[in-house]
Amino acid sequence: MIQKAEARVNINELEEGVLQYWDDAQIFERSVSAREGRESKSFYDGPPFATGLPHYGHLVPGVIKDVFPRYLTMKGYQVKRQWGWDCHGLPIENIVEKELGFKTKKEIEDFGIDKFNELCRTKVLSYAADWKYAMRRFGRFVDMDHAYRTMDKDYMESVWWVWKTLWDKGLVYESYRTMHICPRCETTLSQQEVSEGYSDIKDLAVTVKFELVEEPGTYLLAWTTTPWTLPGNVALAVGKDIEYLKVKTTDGQYIVAKNLVAAVLEQKEYTVLQTFSGESLVGKSYKPLFPYYASDANLANRENGWKVYHADFINTEMGTGIAHEAPAFGEEDMQFGKEYHLPWVQHISTAGTMKPETGEWAGKDVKPRAKDKPTEVREIDLEMKKVLEQNGQLFAAAKYDHSYPHCWRCDTALLNYATSSWFVAVEKIKDQALENAKKIRWSPEHIKSGRFGKWLEGARDWSVSRQRFWASVIPLWKCESCSSTRVFGSVSELESASGQVVPDLHKHIVDTITLPCSSCTGTMRRIPDVLDTWFDSGSMPYGSQHYMGQGELAAFPAQFIAEGTDQTRAWFYYLHILGTALRGDVAFENCVVNGTVLAADGKKMSKKLKNYPDPMAVIDKYGADSLRLYLLSSPVVQAESLNFSEDDLGAITRNTFRMFWNSYSFFTTYASIDAWEPKTHAPTPTSELDRWILSRLHNVIGEMTEALDAYQPVQATRLITPFLDELSNWYIRTNRDRFWKNENDTDKEYAYQTLYTVLVELSKLMAPFMPFVTEVVYRNLTGEDSVHLADYPVANVSCVDEVLEQNMTLTRETITECLKLRTDAKIKVRQPLQSVTLQSAPLSVELEEIIKDEVNVKEVLYDMKQEVKAVLDANITPELKLEGDMRELVRAIQAARKAAGLAVDDRIVLCVSGAEAILATYADLVKHEVLAVEIVETLDGDGVYTETLKTGQVVSLRKA
């Protein structure tokens, strides 16, 4: 029995009730188990950190991740959905450091790595309960009770297997290179991590005077944007084919590239003393700016230092045409140093402080900027400028704005620093990775060759070693005596080799395990480095299943993944690289990429600024269904930005949600009155309105299925509101009389069955997007357990009638035009007119009747020769005027019924004074329209409702 649904609904109570039902009836679990034995579709859920509350940046990919598994499940596939937690890395470490008040890596080591790591472990899932609540309230079907965690022993052991497999394939190596390091965290960063942290800052560019040994008083002018590297200078570079000038000014003689001399000297007057090529400068010696390393007799290759050399990279686009070279701080400089066997000077520690041998600079910190001006020039550079000026070595200095990489977690300016690191040899497999990438379908499509494709084309070897603590470790042991190495791919291997039980795989545990070297009598210890956290994340397909290379790898590749645009250079990229390296194939086949949700004013959402509403409060106010549809139908699911608007979200609730609910409420109201029940084998309807709405339904089913099969959520969701508008504001509105004034039982049956069919199929169609309201509607209409256990609708092409749809569109457009003509003529719609003449071929009788009813005319005429689409006969005869008055009276009586609190099917006794002329002609029609059993001359007593109309007429009524 279909139960009546009230027109008013408390959305929050509705959704909370559905959540409780899902829990009690185990609907999610049953949706998975019911497909046991069917073809499976795998889905990878990228793990978030549980160190903060979920925000809109999590809800957007979250709803995408929910839609497609729901859809595929309803399509008949089994789709298991396992949640995951990202547990390692700097985000956790920074929380603990802040709590302990630590500012340096040494403080952690003094505190004890074991105690530090165990503290990290306690912070990992600080907000897990909040996440669980939020995902449940948002309507996600996902298994959070059996989540994988990257800090669990099984997961970490699979990471060891990944490393060992790469090692065996020759895809892992150690190398000394210049890399970006964070001096605060004292660790290297990968190419991707560096790319995520660029910020606009001010730096100081200086032009420095280097005095030639053979020509005292003559200075080579070199330009640098990193004054803090000058104590590490060991050479100058020129272009041998570039023309240089020696010029004389009032304060000295300088050598600078000819093309740059005017810019360098600015307004200074000068005399050109000599013109020569850079080749003539090569080999000349100059006086070191600082004596710290030049005076060190034990410095290797000291004899090659502090001279001028040729470099192909020198140009005259900016600077002076002469470059200061500090090989320990930049890849190009490092290669330059190797080429000319220059002395190796690294005067900065990994902590960003000057080393003890730098004299007055010893202990100076490269990192800090003025506390009151954090975006201003580094303090060390200002001090360097001051010292150079005092020593007569500064020619010019100027601040300049530019984009500079910062640590993605602590926001410290990075240093380009030569250090040892372990690498995955990405460039060895790049061709195969590029070929594999062609198989992946992206939404939006431009990501394929754009953001992801370009990044993959420029991929370099991946630095995976980090000098930190709370992370998966590199499972590599090295002999202290002979440097031979051994890599372990499992716990059992290490236990067998060491004779020790290994209870945990974190650094503070495995670093205590030693083993005898098989090549000598020495002892093997694990190298101190840990793994890049993205190595954990990229290993998710293996770690989440505790895969160790034995047998088939289930759920690989994933049919579907989804995350934000930032993951094109992160999780998506690392999944792809490891998938190619380990399996020779893609790790995922389809990927939906979302953009960023910004505040209403287009600024970044900020807790500090409080410029956005709390997501959970928004859900309670507008409903998860509305928020889901708002996000899914917005540009944010097309990798674009969305300025979050509560007004736009509210419009979804007021319009889309309400149109669906009101259509459902309308149907249940009359179906419950008539005790109507759906027929198992319903006959094909004959009404053009019925056939039209079914045609539209099956067209939408086909279009939505096509969009979802192509992983295009925005195209799918944008079909919902227009169809609901057609259903609510056209089909139902023009059909109301068929449900409650229809004396033709067969036609009423057709109307009921058609609307029932549309609502049931629409519930299934919308279920992946709006899972709450569709659950309520579907269960009441069908009596079945859940819409999420149902099969997804299949478009029936035999129901589609394109000609009928075109004619209905013409009919609606005609009505719109005619109503505009009425407005222009200031004639109310309730006032009947004799005719409208259309500039079209004749329509069917039923469509003509719709036009007559909507436009309120007696007849529809046709004239293909007239110059306009429609012409109204605006002549109002006395008979038409009287009928118009009758319609106004009926409207007023209906309003009085509602004010009196009567139900739609309540019969009444009616009394109207002052409407004698109307009732003399239209009494029976009035009685029929307002459900009056009789019209009496007087009416008083209990239960009588009386209202005086603006026309002076008095309406009295009571329930019969």
Summary of the structure (lengths in Angstrom):
residues: 960
radius of gyration: 38.8
end to end distance: 27.1
largest distance: 126.9
contacts: 3152
relative contact order: 0.10
helix: 44%
strand: 19%
